[in-house]
Amino acid sequence: MTIKRMTEQELFHDLDPHTAHADELAKSLPEELTPLERLKGSVKC
């Protein structure tokens, strides 16, 4: 069995300026965050 490696052209085929940074805009689920990240912004002075 051979492994087919994707080419750069295949990886970037459907990317456009609006979807290129979608991972940065996505909200993380609480279980994906570290304990410190979960508490960020919850402390009030």
N, C-alpha and C positions, 0 to 999 in steps of 0.2 A: 504494500500500500504506500503510495507516495503522498506527500503533503504538498498541496498547492499553496504557494505563498502569494499574497495579494501584491499587486504592483502599486506604486504611488498613484498612478492615474486612476486605478480602481478605488483606492481609498478616498480620493478627493472628488470622485465623480459627481455626487449630488450636493456638494458643499457650495453655499453661496454666502454673501456677506451677512445674511440674517441668521443662518444656522451654524456658522463657523464657531461661534462662542456660546452655543446653547448650553454646554456643560457648565459654564461660569454663571449662567442665569438661573439654572435649575436649583430648586430648594432641596437641601439634604434632609433625609428622614432622621428623626431623633435617634434611632438605633445606629445610624451611620456616624454620629458625632462622638467625639471623645467626651469624657465627663466635664472637662474644662470648657469645651466648646458649647456644651449644653447650658452651662451657667452664665455664659457671656451675655452681658446686658441685663441680667436679672438683679444685680446689686444696685441699690439706690443709695445715694449719699445724702 
